[in-house]
Amino acid sequence: MHAWLCENPIGVDALTWQELPTPQPGAGEVLIRIEAASLNFPDLLIVQNKYQMKPPLPFVPGSEYAGTIEAVGEGVTHLKVDQAVACLSGTGGFGTHTLAPAKLCMPLPAGFPAVDAAAFIMTYATSHHALMDRGQLKAGETVLVLGAAGGVGTAAIQIAKAAGARVIAAASNAEKCALCTSIGADASINYSTENLRDALKALTDGKGPDVIYDPVGGEFAEPAFRSIAWRGRYLVVGFAAGPIPALPWNLALLKGASIVGVFWGDFARREPAANAAMMQELAQWYGAGKIKPVIHNTLPMAQLKQAYADMGSRGVMGKLVMVN
Ligand SMILES: NC(=O)c1ccc[n+]([C@@H]2O[C@H](COP(=O)([O-])OP(=O)(O)OC[C@H]3O[C@@H](n4cnc5c(N)ncnc54)[C@H](OP(=O)(O)O)[C@@H]3O)[C@@H](O)[C@H]2O)c1
């Protein structure tokens, strides 16, 4: 097998493509031949030692991937050789093969291509858990999605529409806004050129959005929260912009509003039955055509460093997927 190896987590430039011994699965593991692996924001951080999870060195980055099972370890009964699966294990995806815990593998139904499957679990699970569980989104409510053309943002638009909500997508340029409306957003705001508060007032008859989905943080968090509707729910999903916002608490009091944390990874670990039910619903929605990953581009696995550069420069709309 070959893989991108991180021996020194000082950034993507230090990754090297190496031939490694093909491992055999231990108890509870499977060996997967990787067909596709997508980039998620944590993949950028983990190779710089800036992510909360710090794997022992050396490691192969690549949190999320899809492929075919080549061997199963002892005690694995629900998966078999030649079965197509997707997996989000945190590392291992940027190579030709990886060992994965069987319990983290999602068997793929026929008609679920590897490129879509590799770009599915992290974004759709996060956005479904955020909007439907933490945000208690109801049909007819209005959702504002910040960073709406990104990975979790595009998934949030599709899930909110599938739930019957009205979606306002906010992003940093006209091309990103156009993408958001092309996948279902009812309106868009270019927050580089428009005043976010004025635009939200105009689009909601002064009422404000009921739910705000924020994977960006930074300078737009406070104006967005100031615009939220009575009994609104502000979903704290991530801090792609860098700075972690601080809000005056009186704003929450004035709107009877909630600031709601979203941590899908821990939800999946602490509440596995609820997570499994959610994943089943998402797979059904995919089969019914209600949701479909937005694939910005597919690149050969050898071009991983180019993919990192594209994602790091805010140039990606939807998901970047590496293929073998
Ligand atoms: N809480 C959870 O359970 C959970 C799960 C998954 C991901 N996340 C977090 O969600 C965030 C987004 O993840 P993603 O995979 O959707 O990333 P992504 O595809 O790169 O999207 C992030 C978006 O943030 C905006 N952005 C603003 N300032 C940025 C900057 N300085 N650098 C990069 N992007 C910037 C960009 O949109 P504009 O250019 O339009 O502003 C970009 O499209 C990350 O912080 C990630 O860690 C959280």
The ligand as an SDF file (V2000), in Angstrom:
LIG
                    3D

 48 52  0  0  0  0  0  0  0  0999 V2000
  -19.2290   21.0410   15.7130 N   0  0  0  0  0  0  0  0  0  0  0  0
  -19.0950   19.9710   14.9660 C   0  0  0  0  0  0  0  0  0  0  0  0
  -19.5310   18.8770   15.3180 O   0  0  0  0  0  0  0  0  0  0  0  0
  -18.3840   20.1280   13.6500 C   0  0  0  0  0  0  0  0  0  0  0  0
  -18.3780   19.0950   12.7130 C   0  0  0  0  0  0  0  0  0  0  0  0
  -17.7730   19.3080   11.4680 C   0  0  0  0  0  0  0  0  0  0  0  0
  -17.1360   20.5290   11.1970 C   0  0  0  0  0  0  0  0  0  0  0  0
  -17.1240   21.4780   12.1650 N   0  0  0  0  0  0  0  0  0  0  0  0
  -16.4650   22.7840   11.9360 C   0  0  0  0  0  0  0  0  0  0  0  0
  -17.1830   23.5080   10.9590 O   0  0  0  0  0  0  0  0  0  0  0  0
  -16.2960   24.4360   10.3240 C   0  0  0  0  0  0  0  0  0  0  0  0
  -16.4800   24.3660    8.8220 C   0  0  0  0  0  0  0  0  0  0  0  0
  -16.0770   23.1020    8.3360 O   0  0  0  0  0  0  0  0  0  0  0  0
  -16.1890   22.7690    6.7740 P   0  0  0  0  0  0  0  0  0  0  0  0
  -15.6590   21.3880    6.6020 O   0  0  0  0  0  0  0  0  0  0  0  0
  -17.5270   23.1290    6.2740 O   0  0  0  0  0  0  0  0  0  0  0  0
  -15.0960   23.8000    6.1910 O   0  0  0  0  0  0  0  0  0  0  0  0
  -15.1070   24.5520    4.7760 P   0  0  0  0  0  0  0  0  0  0  0  0
  -15.7070   23.6890    3.7330 O   0  0  0  0  0  0  0  0  0  0  0  0
  -13.7030   25.0420    4.5830 O   0  0  0  0  0  0  0  0  0  0  0  0
  -16.0940   25.7850    4.9920 O   0  0  0  0  0  0  0  0  0  0  0  0
  -15.7780   26.7920    5.9040 C   0  0  0  0  0  0  0  0  0  0  0  0
  -16.3490   28.1080    5.4150 C   0  0  0  0  0  0  0  0  0  0  0  0
  -15.9770   29.0890    6.3730 O   0  0  0  0  0  0  0  0  0  0  0  0
  -15.8120   30.3330    5.7330 C   0  0  0  0  0  0  0  0  0  0  0  0
  -14.6080   31.0130    6.2270 N   0  0  0  0  0  0  0  0  0  0  0  0
  -14.5910   32.2490    6.7550 C   0  0  0  0  0  0  0  0  0  0  0  0
  -13.3650   32.5970    7.1130 N   0  0  0  0  0  0  0  0  0  0  0  0
  -12.5610   31.5820    6.7880 C   0  0  0  0  0  0  0  0  0  0  0  0
  -11.1580   31.3750    6.8940 C   0  0  0  0  0  0  0  0  0  0  0  0
  -10.3440   32.2960    7.4330 N   0  0  0  0  0  0  0  0  0  0  0  0
  -10.6500   30.1860    6.4670 N   0  0  0  0  0  0  0  0  0  0  0  0
  -11.4550   29.2430    5.9490 C   0  0  0  0  0  0  0  0  0  0  0  0
  -12.8090   29.3900    5.8240 N   0  0  0  0  0  0  0  0  0  0  0  0
  -13.3510   30.5560    6.2340 C   0  0  0  0  0  0  0  0  0  0  0  0
  -15.7080   30.0640    4.2330 C   0  0  0  0  0  0  0  0  0  0  0  0
  -16.8720   30.6150    3.6540 O   0  0  0  0  0  0  0  0  0  0  0  0
  -16.9050   32.1280    3.1000 P   0  0  0  0  0  0  0  0  0  0  0  0
  -15.6870   32.3130    2.2350 O   0  0  0  0  0  0  0  0  0  0  0  0
  -18.1630   32.1720    2.3580 O   0  0  0  0  0  0  0  0  0  0  0  0
  -16.8920   33.0080    4.3320 O   0  0  0  0  0  0  0  0  0  0  0  0
  -15.7760   28.5510    4.0890 C   0  0  0  0  0  0  0  0  0  0  0  0
  -16.5940   28.1530    3.0090 O   0  0  0  0  0  0  0  0  0  0  0  0
  -14.8920   24.0750   10.8060 C   0  0  0  0  0  0  0  0  0  0  0  0
  -14.5220   24.9750   11.8300 O   0  0  0  0  0  0  0  0  0  0  0  0
  -15.0560   22.6760   11.3720 C   0  0  0  0  0  0  0  0  0  0  0  0
  -14.0980   22.3770   12.3660 O   0  0  0  0  0  0  0  0  0  0  0  0
  -17.7360   21.3160   13.3640 C   0  0  0  0  0  0  0  0  0  0  0  0
  1  2  1  0
  2  3  2  0
  2  4  1  0
  4  5  1  0
  4 48  2  0
  5  6  2  0
  6  7  1  0
  7  8  2  0
  8  9  1  0
  8 48  1  0
  9 10  1  0
  9 46  1  0
 10 11  1  0
 11 12  1  0
 11 44  1  0
 12 13  1  0
 13 14  1  0
 14 15  2  0
 14 16  1  0
 14 17  1  0
 17 18  1  0
 18 19  2  0
 18 20  1  0
 18 21  1  0
 21 22  1  0
 22 23  1  0
 23 24  1  0
 23 42  1  0
 24 25  1  0
 25 26  1  0
 25 36  1  0
 26 27  1  0
 26 35  1  0
 27 28  2  0
 28 29  1  0
 29 30  1  0
 29 35  2  0
 30 31  1  0
 30 32  2  0
 32 33  1  0
 33 34  2  0
 34 35  1  0
 36 37  1  0
 36 42  1  0
 37 38  1  0
 38 39  2  0
 38 40  1  0
 38 41  1  0
 42 43  1  0
 44 45  1  0
 44 46  1  0
 46 47  1  0
M  CHG  2   8   1  16  -1
M  END
$$$$
